[in-house]
Amino acid sequence: MLYRFLFRVVFVRLNPEVAHELVAGAMKFLSAVGFLRAKKSETTKTVMGLEFANLLGMAAGFDKNGTLIRPLHALGFGHVEIGTVTPVSQPGNPKPRLFRLPKNKSLINRMGFNNDGAAAVAARVSSLRLKNQNLPIIGVNIGKNKNTSEENAAADYLEATRLLAPVADYLVINVSSPNTQGLRDLQRVSALRPVLEAVLTAAGKKPVLLKIAPDLEVEEILEILHLASGLELAGLVISNTTVSREGLVSEADTGEQGGLSGPPLAKRALETLILARATVPASMVLVSVGGLSDAADFRNRLALGADLVQGYTGFVYAGPLWARRLTKG
Ligand SMILES: Cc1cc2nc3c(=O)[nH]c(=O)nc-3n(C[C@H](O)[C@H](O)[C@H](O)COP(=O)(O)O)c2cc1C
């Protein structure tokens, strides 16, 4: 109730990125003063050999720099995927770069991998681990720097892996953000293979997953699934934001460029989940993300073969109790 009131009266009037920073600041403060504290979970579920308090995680992009891991855990997320982190820090695209479509409960973003860089984020997570026993599973989503060419992309992913694998529970290779020019070209099998191989060699025993775009043709998805199975990746994250504007209701497209997230993405994310489950070995972990709305949707994704589920936009619109509501029981 309070969140809905604040959202309507305060947040909607604020620039969305300023609102995000305010919420993040409040979460950090409440966590630091001990008001927002995660209880130790009594039951856990084992996925990829890791013990998750529950099967719901915060998707990449909400906590780009690993500063919100404890408050997100306290709000009920069993894992937090931080990042995307690039080897070198970068400012991202010019603002404004985040837009709300409230009637669709959706967002459009073209953040462009604004982040503190791999060394700084690795140091932060390492220090967090030293100081805390009770942490969620921490995934680290990695990408290439804006100015790195396609030929040098594998070296960027290798460098990010070298720095971040030691502090991560699992790694996610992001080649699917629409906001770094040319990034999605890395999803072509010929360009993708050297990236995956580079990360796998540097990741040691840490599970490595690949996050794909929802805008691929079925043939392209199948090629990627076969490559991922052949290289024995731990899993796939399905999917990132979409450049399509299909499925928007009762509100004209804003005309803003970027990736659309929220309910219009759900259909495509679920279709791809079903295709992947029917194609890859049962041992390969599938993480369903895109338009996650409520507890029934959460259960449905697990029933369709997802091993883990993530959300971002649903949390922004529903508020701080969302993760607890979804994972209750
Ligand atoms: C503002 C914003 C920033 C995002 N940044 C990243 C990112 O850095 N890396 C990434 O892999 N996905 C990023 N995403 C995509 C989300 O992780 C997720 O795949 C997508 O939003 C679909 O889930 P949702 O509909 O529950 O939001 C971002 C999404 C939003 C809304």
The ligand as an SDF file (V2000), in Angstrom:
LIG
                    3D

 31 33  0  0  0  0  0  0  0  0999 V2000
   17.3240   -0.7390  -16.2340 C   0  0  0  0  0  0  0  0  0  0  0  0
   17.7460   -2.1160  -16.6450 C   0  0  0  0  0  0  0  0  0  0  0  0
   19.0980   -2.4180  -16.7410 C   0  0  0  0  0  0  0  0  0  0  0  0
   19.4980   -3.6900  -17.1260 C   0  0  0  0  0  0  0  0  0  0  0  0
   20.8430   -3.9770  -17.1970 N   0  0  0  0  0  0  0  0  0  0  0  0
   21.2410   -5.2350  -17.5210 C   0  0  0  0  0  0  0  0  0  0  0  0
   22.6150   -5.5550  -17.5440 C   0  0  0  0  0  0  0  0  0  0  0  0
   23.4810   -4.7450  -17.2350 O   0  0  0  0  0  0  0  0  0  0  0  0
   22.9530   -6.8220  -17.9160 N   0  0  0  0  0  0  0  0  0  0  0  0
   22.0300   -7.7780  -18.2400 C   0  0  0  0  0  0  0  0  0  0  0  0
   22.3910   -8.9100  -18.5460 O   0  0  0  0  0  0  0  0  0  0  0  0
   20.7130   -7.4950  -18.2040 N   0  0  0  0  0  0  0  0  0  0  0  0
   20.3120   -6.2480  -17.8540 C   0  0  0  0  0  0  0  0  0  0  0  0
   18.9750   -5.9660  -17.8100 N   0  0  0  0  0  0  0  0  0  0  0  0
   18.0070   -7.0030  -18.2100 C   0  0  0  0  0  0  0  0  0  0  0  0
   17.4350   -7.7720  -17.0370 C   0  0  0  0  0  0  0  0  0  0  0  0
   18.4320   -8.4970  -16.3750 O   0  0  0  0  0  0  0  0  0  0  0  0
   16.3400   -8.7500  -17.5320 C   0  0  0  0  0  0  0  0  0  0  0  0
   16.9340   -9.7010  -18.3990 O   0  0  0  0  0  0  0  0  0  0  0  0
   15.2100   -8.0400  -18.2530 C   0  0  0  0  0  0  0  0  0  0  0  0
   14.9060   -6.8070  -17.6520 O   0  0  0  0  0  0  0  0  0  0  0  0
   13.9420   -8.8830  -18.3220 C   0  0  0  0  0  0  0  0  0  0  0  0
   13.4450   -9.1440  -17.0450 O   0  0  0  0  0  0  0  0  0  0  0  0
   12.2210   -8.2950  -16.3840 P   0  0  0  0  0  0  0  0  0  0  0  0
   11.1290   -8.2350  -17.4120 O   0  0  0  0  0  0  0  0  0  0  0  0
   11.8570   -9.0550  -15.1520 O   0  0  0  0  0  0  0  0  0  0  0  0
   12.7710   -6.9440  -16.0710 O   0  0  0  0  0  0  0  0  0  0  0  0
   18.5410   -4.6840  -17.4210 C   0  0  0  0  0  0  0  0  0  0  0  0
   17.1840   -4.3690  -17.3120 C   0  0  0  0  0  0  0  0  0  0  0  0
   16.7760   -3.1160  -16.9180 C   0  0  0  0  0  0  0  0  0  0  0  0
   15.3080   -2.8250  -16.8060 C   0  0  0  0  0  0  0  0  0  0  0  0
  1  2  1  0
  2  3  1  0
  2 30  2  0
  3  4  2  0
  4  5  1  0
  4 28  1  0
  5  6  2  0
  6  7  1  0
  6 13  1  0
  7  8  2  0
  7  9  1  0
  9 10  1  0
 10 11  2  0
 10 12  1  0
 12 13  2  0
 13 14  1  0
 14 15  1  0
 14 28  1  0
 15 16  1  0
 16 17  1  0
 16 18  1  0
 18 19  1  0
 18 20  1  0
 20 21  1  0
 20 22  1  0
 22 23  1  0
 23 24  1  0
 24 25  2  0
 24 26  1  0
 24 27  1  0
 28 29  2  0
 29 30  1  0
 30 31  1  0
M  END
$$$$
